[in-house]
Amino acid sequence: MFKKNVGGIDRALRILVGAALIAGFALNQEGAYSWLYLIGIIPLVTGILGTCPAYSIFGFNTCPLKK
């Protein structure tokens, strides 16, 4: 489907940040701008899938090179 372009450390950080933002939304649903925490869905999904559309557009790749 999509070429993998997100490496191990990058994936772990994306999953961690995405989960933290979604947890922030769960803990603070009554806040005025709490819906902004839902932006955490993007790094969570890109970390789980291992591909990032923005990386593809700009030509970045954090996956290790295959030998």
C-alpha positions as CSV (number, residue, x, y, z in Angstrom):
1,M,0.0,0.0,0.0
2,F,2.4,2.7,1.2
3,K,6.1,2.5,1.4
4,K,7.5,2.4,5.0
5,N,9.3,5.6,5.7
6,V,9.2,5.9,9.5
7,G,12.0,4.2,11.5
8,G,11.9,2.6,14.9
9,I,12.7,5.5,17.2
10,D,10.5,7.8,15.2
11,R,7.6,5.3,15.3
12,A,8.0,4.9,19.1
13,L,7.9,8.7,19.6
14,R,4.9,9.1,17.4
15,I,3.0,6.4,19.2
16,L,3.9,7.9,22.6
17,V,3.0,11.4,21.7
18,G,-0.2,10.4,19.9
19,A,-1.3,8.3,22.9
20,A,-0.5,11.1,25.3
21,L,-2.5,13.6,23.4
22,I,-5.5,11.3,23.2
23,A,-5.2,10.6,26.9
24,G,-5.1,14.4,27.5
25,F,-8.4,14.6,25.6
26,A,-9.9,11.9,27.7
27,L,-8.9,13.6,30.9
28,N,-9.9,17.1,29.8
29,Q,-13.0,16.8,27.7
30,E,-14.7,19.9,29.2
31,G,-11.9,22.4,28.2
32,A,-12.5,25.1,25.7
33,Y,-10.0,23.8,23.2
34,S,-9.8,20.2,24.3
35,W,-10.7,19.0,20.8
36,L,-7.2,20.0,19.7
37,Y,-5.9,16.9,21.6
38,L,-7.5,14.8,18.9
39,I,-4.7,15.9,16.6
40,G,-2.9,13.1,18.4
41,I,-4.7,10.6,16.1
42,I,-2.4,11.6,13.3
43,P,1.0,10.7,14.9
44,L,-0.6,7.6,16.5
45,V,-1.8,6.3,13.2
46,T,1.4,7.1,11.3
47,G,3.4,5.5,14.0
48,I,1.3,2.3,13.9
49,L,1.3,2.1,10.2
50,G,5.0,3.0,9.8
51,T,4.3,5.5,6.9
52,C,3.9,9.2,6.9
53,P,2.4,11.0,3.9
54,A,4.3,14.3,4.8
55,Y,7.6,12.4,4.7
56,S,6.7,11.0,1.2
57,I,5.9,14.5,-0.1
58,F,9.2,16.0,1.3
59,G,11.3,13.0,0.5
60,F,12.3,12.1,4.1
61,N,12.9,8.6,5.3
62,T,13.9,7.5,8.8
63,C,13.9,3.8,8.1
64,P,17.3,2.1,8.2
65,L,18.8,1.3,4.8
66,K,18.5,-2.3,3.7
67,K,21.8,-4.0,2.7
